[in-house]
């Protein structure tokens, strides 16, 4: 355990940031699940709406550093391919 005041503060700040990142990551996973559920149902309109929400969350996660920018681009590319193949 830290004895220095600034180190104690850093521990508290890191715990708060970790909690925020966990909350955001949970929201991201929820949006992804909603999109995949819409794809599984075959509902094109719902899939398009959830696609927008999911890609927005992915972009936000990448900008916050929660996921890597290349991982975000890969995921968005996968989602776009799935959406384009849904109508066929």
N, C-alpha and C positions, 0 to 999 in steps of 0.2 A: 504494500500500500504506500502511496506517495505521502511524503512528509511536507514537501514544499507547496506553498499556497497556489502557485501558478500550475503546478502539476495536478493538484486536486481539481482545479477549475477545468483543466484540459480533459480530465477523466469525465467530469459531468457533461461537458460540451460534446465529447465524443459519444457518450451514451445517448444524449438527445438526438444527435445527428443520425446515429445508428437506428434509433426508433423511427425517425422520419423516413429514412431510406427503406426500412422494412415495410412501413405503411404504404409508401409509394409503389414498392415492388408488388405488394399484394393487390393494389388497385390495377396495376399493369397486368398481372396474371388474370384477374377477373375480366378485364376487357378482352384479353386474348381468348378466354374460355367462351365469352359471349359470341365472339366472332366465329369461333370454331363450331359452336352450337348452331348458329345461323347457317353456316355452310352445310352442316350435317342435315339440317331440316330442308335444305334446298330452297330457302326463301331468298330470292335475289335482292329484293328491296331492303330487307332486314340485314342481309349480308353487307350491302353497300353502306348502310348507316353504321353498322358496327365496325366495318373496315376503317371508316374515317376516324372513329373514336379510338380504335386500337392503334392506328398509325400515329395519331396525335400523341397518345400516351408513350409510345415507343420513342418518338422524337424527343419528348420531354425527358424521358429516362436517360437517353443518350446525352442530352445537353447537361443534365445534372451529374453525369458520370456514374450513374447506377448500372448501366450496361455500356459496353464498348460501342463506339460509333459504327464499326464494321459489323458487329453482331446485330445492331439495329437495322442497318441497311439490308443485311441478309434476311432478317425476319420480315421486313416490309416487302422484299422481293418475293419471298415465299407466299405471303398473304395476297399479293397482287396476282401471282400466277394462279392461285387457288380460286380467286374471285373471277378471273377471266375464263377459267375452265368450267366454272359453275353454269354459265349460260349455254354451254355447248352440249 
